[in-house]
Amino acid sequence: MEIFSVTRSSLPSVSSVPKGYAEWLVELKARIDGAQRRAAVTVTRGLVLLYWQIGRDILVRQAEQGWGAKVIERLAHDLRVAFPDMRGLSRANLMYMRAFAEAWPEDAIVQQAVGQLPWGHNLVLLSKLKGPEQRLAYAQRAVNQGWSRSVLNIHIETRLLEREGKAVTNFAAQLPPNGSDLAQQALKDPYVFDFLGIGQEAGEREIEAALVQHVSRFLLELGAGFAYVGRQVPLEVGGDDFFIDLLFYHLKLHCYVVVELKAGAFKPEHAGQLNFYLTAVDEQLKSALDAPTIGLLLCKTRNRVVAEYALRDSNKPIGVAEYQLVASLPEELQSSLPTIEQIEQELEQYHGHGDVAE
């Protein structure tokens, strides 16, 4: 990674400052000062718009007047002198403003989800994603569900939105139309359990115990709406004892969700076993106000056609998905821009503390 550093000796001399720079600096100072005076309720949108405008100005002046990279160094120095208490005016952050404006050519973008997110979230979107559609989709979800920057980063790295709704299910046939689409979106494929820190050869009980131990991260992976009920939940049927691997309740779907783990490949008999558990839960735990219980089979591997055949004649709503104990970031989600961690390290080295505006 290129390390940016600025010293007085590296700054362009006054005589080398290009024509029009002084007037532009005065204009920028006035614009920044105005943004700082905005009411707190609009500070995020105002700051994002300000950063976009600065980035656009840099792009335009570099393209039309041939200004080089040294001007950004000079600008960072002059702005920090003018606004010593304002964070986010380093050369590195100005470079990100330029990238931000280049990624979103129209200022109307700040009226969308991107403009409602703190600058740190936007740095994650710029660093981790390349396409505007993906960036907007993750930005909208972050706004709707109140994701922190670290949660946004996790969901991008594990391709959350790309995995949603991909599980093999029979929901369309077994659930009412107004609930089947929502239930389908509630499941994903594959599930990524790389946070467990266990090997690929881990058994069902080992995975199950690790998921419960890391239940907060497990719930994050499951998605919004899941509430943990218990592990190895006992059910008595006809005098025999049975135990459900993991039991959840979905607050949006208003139903129990039975999760069964299989350390190997999916087999048709797994669907029959889960169908039995769903019947038992519907009879013994479900209330009249609850929707039908949903089953989720998590398998190490699954043949999609075999799973579709197995679920076709099942009379209970079941989904089948794979899980991964180790995951890698796909090439198409990697960016040539520095990561948010790298940029923060750089800022700390230069200023002695973080300089990225939140």
C-alpha positions in Angstrom: 0.0 0.0 0.0 1.2 3.5 -0.8 1.8 5.5 2.4 0.9 9.1 2.1 3.0 11.5 4.1 3.0 15.3 4.1 5.8 17.6 5.2 6.2 21.3 4.7 9.1 20.6 2.3 6.9 18.3 0.2 4.2 21.0 -0.2 4.1 23.0 -3.4 5.6 26.4 -3.0 3.3 29.4 -3.1 4.7 30.3 -6.6 3.7 26.8 -7.8 0.1 27.0 -6.7 -2.0 26.9 -9.9 -4.1 29.8 -11.1 -7.5 29.9 -9.4 -6.4 27.9 -6.4 -6.5 30.8 -3.9 -10.1 31.8 -4.8 -11.2 28.2 -4.7 -9.6 27.8 -1.2 -11.6 30.8 0.0 -14.8 29.3 -1.4 -14.1 25.9 0.2 -13.4 27.5 3.6 -16.8 29.3 3.4 -18.5 26.1 2.4 -17.0 24.1 5.2 -17.7 26.8 7.8 -21.3 26.8 6.6 -21.6 23.0 6.9 -20.2 23.1 10.4 -23.0 25.5 11.5 -25.8 23.2 10.4 -28.2 21.7 13.0 -27.0 18.4 14.5 -30.0 16.5 13.0 -28.7 17.1 9.5 -25.0 16.9 10.2 -24.5 13.5 8.5 -26.3 14.4 5.3 -24.7 17.8 5.2 -21.2 16.3 5.8 -21.6 13.7 3.1 -22.8 16.4 0.7 -19.9 18.6 1.6 -17.4 15.7 1.1 -19.1 14.9 -2.3 -18.8 18.6 -3.4 -15.1 18.8 -2.4 -14.5 15.5 -4.2 -16.3 16.7 -7.3 -14.4 20.0 -7.3 -11.1 18.1 -7.2 -12.2 15.9 -10.1 -13.3 18.8 -12.2 -10.3 20.9 -11.6 -7.9 18.1 -12.2 -9.6 17.2 -15.4 -10.2 20.8 -16.7 -7.1 22.6 -15.4 -4.6 19.8 -15.2 -4.0 20.1 -11.5 -1.7 17.3 -10.1 -1.8 15.3 -6.9 0.5 17.9 -5.2 -2.5 20.2 -5.1 -4.4 17.8 -2.8 -1.5 17.8 -0.4 -1.5 21.6 -0.4 -5.3 21.7 0.0 -5.1 19.2 3.0 -2.5 21.4 4.7 -4.4 24.7 4.1 -7.8 23.3 5.2 -6.3 21.8 8.4 -4.8 25.2 9.2 -8.1 26.9 8.6 -10.1 24.3 10.5 -7.8 22.8 13.1 -10.6 21.2 15.2 -12.3 19.5 12.2 -11.5 15.9 11.5 -11.5 14.4 8.1 -9.4 16.9 6.1 -6.3 14.8 5.6 -4.8 14.1 2.2 -6.0 10.5 2.5 -9.6 11.5 3.2 -9.5 14.1 0.4 -8.5 11.2 -1.9 -11.6 9.3 -0.6 -13.8 12.3 -1.3 -12.5 12.3 -4.8 -13.3 8.6 -5.1 -16.7 9.2 -3.5 -17.6 11.8 -6.2 -16.2 9.6 -8.9 -18.4 6.7 -7.7 -21.5 8.9 -7.5 -21.5 11.4 -10.3 -24.8 13.0 -9.3 -25.3 14.9 -6.1 -28.8 13.5 -5.8 -27.1 10.4 -4.3 -27.0 12.1 -0.9 -30.8 12.1 -0.9 -30.7 8.3 -1.0 -29.4 5.8 1.6 -25.8 6.7 1.0 -26.5 10.2 2.3 -28.0 8.9 5.5 -25.0 6.9 6.5 -22.0 8.3 8.4 -18.8 8.9 6.3 -17.1 5.8 7.9 -19.9 3.6 6.5 -19.3 5.2 3.0 -15.6 4.4 3.2 -16.5 0.7 3.8 -18.8 0.8 0.8 -16.1 2.4 -1.4 -13.4 0.1 -0.2 -15.3 -3.2 -0.3 -17.6 -2.9 -3.3 -17.1 -1.8 -6.9 -20.6 -1.5 -8.4 -23.2 1.2 -7.6 -26.0 -1.3 -7.4 -24.3 -3.3 -4.7 -23.3 -0.2 -2.8 -26.8 1.2 -2.8 -28.3 -2.2 -1.8 -26.0 -2.6 1.2 -26.4 1.1 2.1 -30.2 0.8 2.1 -30.0 -2.3 4.3 -27.6 -0.6 6.7 -30.0 2.3 7.1 -33.1 0.1 7.5 -31.5 -2.2 10.1 -29.2 0.3 11.8 -26.0 -1.6 11.1 -22.8 -0.3 12.7 -19.8 0.0 10.5 -18.3 -3.2 11.7 -21.6 -5.1 11.0 -21.8 -3.6 7.5 -18.2 -4.7 6.9 -19.0 -8.3 8.1 -22.1 -8.5 5.9 -20.2 -7.3 2.8 -17.3 -9.7 3.3 -19.7 -12.6 3.7 -21.9 -11.5 0.7 -25.1 -11.4 2.8 -27.3 -9.9 0.1 -26.0 -12.2 -2.6 -26.9 -15.2 -0.4 -30.4 -14.2 0.7 -33.4 -16.1 -0.7 -31.1 -18.8 -2.2 -32.1 -21.7 -0.1 -34.0 -24.6 -1.7 -37.5 -24.5 -0.1 -41.1 -25.6 -0.7 -42.5 -22.4 0.9 -44.5 -21.4 -2.2 -46.5 -24.6 -1.9 -46.7 -24.8 1.9 -47.1 -21.2 3.1 -49.8 -18.6 2.4 -48.8 -16.2 -0.5 -48.3 -13.2 1.8 -45.8 -15.1 3.9 -43.9 -17.4 1.5 -41.9 -14.6 -0.1 -40.9 -13.1 3.3 -40.0 -16.6 4.6 -37.9 -17.3 1.5 -35.9 -14.1 2.0 -35.4 -15.0 5.6 -33.2 -17.9 4.6 -30.0 -17.8 2.7 -27.6 -20.2 1.0 -24.9 -20.8 2.0 -24.6 -19.9 5.6 -21.1 -18.8 6.6 -19.9 -20.0 10.0 -16.2 -19.0 9.6 -16.4 -17.2 13.0 -16.5 -20.5 14.8 -12.8 -21.3 14.5 -13.3 -25.0 14.0 -12.1 -27.3 11.2 -13.9 -28.6 8.2 -14.2 -32.1 9.8 -16.1 -30.9 12.8 -19.1 -33.0 13.8 -22.7 -32.0 14.2 -22.6 -31.6 18.0 -19.3 -29.7 17.9 -20.7 -27.2 15.3 -23.9 -27.0 17.3 -22.1 -26.2 20.6 -19.9 -23.7 18.9 -22.9 -21.9 17.4 -24.5 -21.6 20.8 -21.2 -20.4 22.3 -21.1 -17.7 19.6 -24.9 -17.1 19.6 -24.7 -13.4 19.0 -22.6 -13.8 15.8 -24.9 -16.8 14.8 -27.9 -14.6 15.1 -26.2 -11.9 13.0 -25.6 -14.5 10.3 -29.2 -15.8 10.5 -30.5 -12.3 9.9 -32.9 -9.8 11.4 -35.9 -11.3 13.3 -34.4 -14.5 14.7 -34.6 -15.0 18.5 -32.8 -17.9 20.1 -35.0 -20.3 22.1 -32.8 -23.3 22.9 -30.5 -26.1 22.0 -31.4 -29.8 22.1 -34.9 -28.9 23.0 -36.8 -32.0 24.2 -40.0 -33.2 22.7 -41.9 -36.3 23.9 -44.0 -38.1 21.3 -45.9 -41.3 22.2 -43.6 -41.9 25.2 -40.4 -41.5 23.2 -38.0 -38.6 23.7 -36.7 -36.5 20.8 -34.4 -33.5 20.7 -34.3 -30.6 18.3 -30.8 -29.4 17.5 -31.6 -25.7 17.6 -34.9 -23.9 18.1 -35.6 -20.2 17.2 -38.6 -17.9 17.0 -38.9 -15.4 14.1 -40.3 -12.2 15.3 -41.4 -11.0 11.8 -42.8 -14.3 10.5 -44.4 -15.0 13.9 -43.4 -18.6 13.9 -40.9 -21.1 15.4 -38.0 -22.1 13.3 -36.4 -25.6 13.8 -32.8 -25.8 12.7 -31.2 -29.2 12.1 -27.5 -29.6 11.4 -26.0 -32.3 9.3 -22.2 -32.7 9.1 -22.4 -34.5 5.7 -24.3 -34.2 2.5 -28.1 -33.8 2.3 -30.1 -37.0 2.2 -33.9 -37.2 1.4 -34.5 -38.9 4.8 -33.3 -35.8 6.6 -36.4 -34.0 5.2 -38.6 -36.7 6.7 -37.0 -36.4 10.1 -37.4 -32.6 10.1 -41.0 -32.9 8.9 -41.7 -35.0 12.0 -40.1 -32.4 14.3 -42.2 -29.6 12.7 -45.4 -31.6 13.3 -44.4 -32.1 17.0 -43.6 -28.4 17.5 -46.9 -27.4 15.8 -48.7 -29.7 18.2 -46.9 -29.0 21.4 -45.4 -25.5 21.2 -47.2 -23.5 18.6 -50.1 -21.3 19.8 -53.1 -20.3 17.8 -51.5 -16.9 17.1 -48.3 -18.4 15.6 -47.8 -19.1 11.9 -46.8 -22.7 10.8 -43.4 -23.7 12.1 -40.6 -23.6 9.5 -37.7 -26.0 9.2 -34.2 -25.3 8.1 -31.8 -28.1 7.3 -28.1 -27.0 7.3 -25.9 -29.5 5.5 -22.2 -29.5 4.6 -23.2 -30.1 1.0 -26.4 -30.5 -0.9 -27.5 -31.6 -4.4 -30.1 -29.0 -5.4 -32.1 -31.3 -7.5 -32.2 -34.0 -4.8 -33.3 -31.4 -2.3 -36.1 -30.2 -4.6 -37.3 -33.7 -5.1 -37.2 -34.4 -1.3 -39.3 -31.3 -0.5 -41.8 -31.6 -3.3 -44.2 -33.9 -1.4 -43.5 -32.7 2.1 -46.5 -31.2 3.8 -44.4 -28.9 6.0 -42.5 -25.7 5.0 -38.8 -26.7 4.9 -35.7 -25.1 3.5 -32.3 -26.7 2.7 -29.1 -24.8 2.6 -25.3 -25.4 2.8 -23.0 -24.1 5.5 -19.4 -23.1 5.3 -17.0 -23.2 8.1 -14.3 -21.3 6.2 -15.1 -18.6 3.7 -13.0 -16.4 1.5 -13.8 -13.0 -0.1 -14.7 -13.5 -3.8 -12.5 -11.7 -6.3 -15.4 -9.6 -7.6 -16.0 -8.1 -4.2 -12.3 -7.0 -3.8 -11.4 -3.5 -4.6 -8.2 -1.8 -5.7 -8.8 0.9 -3.1 -7.1 0.6 0.3 -9.2 -1.1 3.0 -10.8 0.8 5.8 -8.3 -0.7 8.2 -5.4 0.4 6.1 -6.6 3.9 5.7 -7.2 4.2 9.5 -3.7 2.9 10.2 -2.3 5.4 7.8 -4.2 8.3 9.4 -3.1 7.3 12.8 0.5 7.2 11.7 0.3 10.6 10.2 -1.8 12.4 12.8 -1.3 10.3 15.9 -5.1 9.7 16.0 -7.9 8.7 13.7 -8.8 11.4 11.2 -11.7 9.8 9.4 -15.0 11.6 10.1 -17.6 9.3 11.5 
